[in-house]
Amino acid sequence: MNRKDDILKDINDLAKDISKSSLVSYKDLPRYDLFLSQVIDFLNDKFDEEKYTNNIVQNYIKNEVISKPEDGKKRGYTKIHLAQLVLLSYMRPVLTTDEIKKVFALAFNEINDRSDDIISWEKAYEIFAKIQTKSFDEFLDTEYFDQNKLLNYLGEMNLKNEDEEKILVFLVVMSLVAQASATKKLVKKIINEYGNKSED
C-alpha cells in the first residue's frame, strides 16, 4: 500500500470514528421532560461548536420553527423538542431559519399541531441517524444520497399518495444535510490530524 492509499484509509477510519460518537439515538435522548436550562446544557454538550442560549431556543419557538413547550409546565421540554433541536442543529450550518422551517413543514405541517404530522419525530430522527451513520461509514464512496434507501424508507411508512412527495423531498434534504454535516466534521478532523503533522 502506498502513502496515498494510507492517507485515504486513515481518512475513512477517521470518518468511522466520528460516526461512532456522532448522533445520540432517539431512545437514548432523555426520557423525562426538561427545564429549558437543561435543554440548553444538553445541546451545548452535544454541539460544542455552537453556543445555544435561552433566547436562541425561545426565538425558534416564537418563529414556529420548533414546537412550543408543554402548556404551563416548567419542565415543558419533551423528547420531541430535543429531537427537533438536534435535527435543527445539523441543519443550522447549511440552511437559514426560514429554510429549516420549510423543511420541517414538509413532514410535520403545522409545527404546534401533532395531529397533522405526516411522520413522527421519532421516525424522522431515526432515519436521519441512519443516513448520517452511512454518510460517515462510506464517506469516500458515498453518493449525495442513496435513492433506493430513501425509497425503501418511504415504502415502510405506508403514506397517502399526496404525502409521499413531501416526505421524499424531506428525506432528500435531510440526506444532504447529513452529508454536509459529515463533510464538515471530517474536514475539521482531517485538518486537526494532518495540519499538525505539517508543522512537525
N, C-alpha and C positions, 0 to 999 in steps of 0.2 A: 504494500500500500504506500503510495507517495504522500508527500506533505499536504497536497491539496485534498486528497481523499481523507486524510486525518482531520483536517480542519472541518470539512463537511460533516464527518462523523461526529466531531466534537459539538458542532452546532446542533445537529439532530439530538444529541444527548442532552444539551442544554435545554432544548425545547421540551424534551420528555421530562426533565427535572421540573421545569416550570409547570407543566401540566399536572404533575402530582400534587403540587401545593396551590393550585390555581383557584378554582371556584369551590366554595362550600356547597355541599349537596343540599337540596331543599330539606331533606329530613334532618339535616344537622343544623339548620337555622334554629335559633332559639324558639322553643315551643310556647313560652309564656309571653303574654303581652308586655310591652316595654314602655318605659318613660322615654320622652324624646331624647333626654341626655344619654340614655343607654343606647339608643339607635345611633346617635352621633358617635359615641365611643366605638360601637361595633363597626361602623363604616370607616372611621379613621384608622382603626386597627387593620382592616382588610385592604384598604386602598391608601397606602402610605404616601403616594404622590399627590393625593388630593386632600384638602382640608375641608371637611364638612362643618357647618355651624348650624345652630338652630334656625337662623334666618334663611340659609340656603334651603333647608328642608321645608320650612314654612312657605317659602316662595314657590316651591314646586307644588305644594298643596294648594296655595292660593290661585296659581295659574292652571290648576287642574291637570297637571302632568302626572301626579300620583294622587291616590285617593286620600280623603280626609281621615283623620284618626277616628276611632270609635267614639260616638257622641257622649260627652260628659264624663269620659274616663280619663284619669291622669295617666293610666297605663293603657293608652288607646292605640298603641302601635303594634300591629299583629305581624305574623309571619308573612302575610301578603304584602304589607308595607316594606318589609325587609327585602322580599323578592323584587318588588318594584324598584326599590332604591339600588339594589345590587345590579339589576339589569340596566338601570339608568346610568350607573357608574361606568359601565363598559361603553355605553353609548355617548356619554358626555364629551370624550375627546374627539369623536367622529361627527356628531350631529349637533345642531342647535337645539335649544329647548323646544322650540316650535316643531321641529322635525321629530324629536323624541315623542312629543305629544301625538303627532300624526301616526307614528309607528304604533304606539300603544293603542290608538283608536282603531287600527285595523283589526286587532284581535279582541279588544275589550270595549269597544264603542264608548259609551259614557263612563268615564273613569270612576265616578262615585256610585255607579249602579251595577252591582254584581249580577243582577238578573239578566243583563243584556250581553254578558261576556260570551264570546263565541267559543273560546277555550279557557281553561282555568289558568291562573297564575302559576300554579304548581306545574302544570304541563308545559307552559312556556319556559319556565325556569329550567326544568329537567331537559328539555330539548336543547336549550342554549348551552347547558353544561356539557351535553354530549357533543354538540357541534364544536364547542371550544376545545374540548379534550382532543378531538380529531384534528383540529387546526394545529395544535402543538405536536401531537404524536406523529403526524405525517407532514410536518411543516414544509420540507423541501420538495415533496412530491405532490402536495395537495393542489387542487384547482380552487377557484374562488368559492365554489360551493358544489356539493355533491347532489346533483339533480335527482338521482334515483333515491337517495336517502331522504331528501326533502319530500318527495312524492310518497315515499313509504310512511313518513310521519303524518302526512296529510291523510293518507288512506286509513291509518289507525284511528283517526278522530271521528269518523262517521259524521261528517258535516253536511249541512244542507248545501246544495249546488251553489246558491248565491253567496255562501260564506267561504267556499273553498278558495276562490281567487284572492280574497282579502288575506286569508291565513297563509296562502302560498307567498304572497308579497311580504307579509310579516316575517315568515321563516327565511326568505332570501335576505332581507335586510339584516335580520339577527345573525345569519351566517356570515355576512360581510363584516358586521360589527365584531363578531368573534375573531375573524381573520385579522382585522385591523388591530384588535387588542393583542392577539398573539404576536403579530408582527412588531408592535411597539415594545412589548415586554422582551421579546427575543432580541431585538436590536439593542436595547439597553443592556441586556445581559452580555451580548457579544462585545459591545463597546467596553463594558467593565472588565470582561475577561481578557480581551485582546488589546485594548487600549493600554492597559498596564504593562503588557508584555513588550510593547513597542518602546516603552520608556526604559526598560532594563538594559 
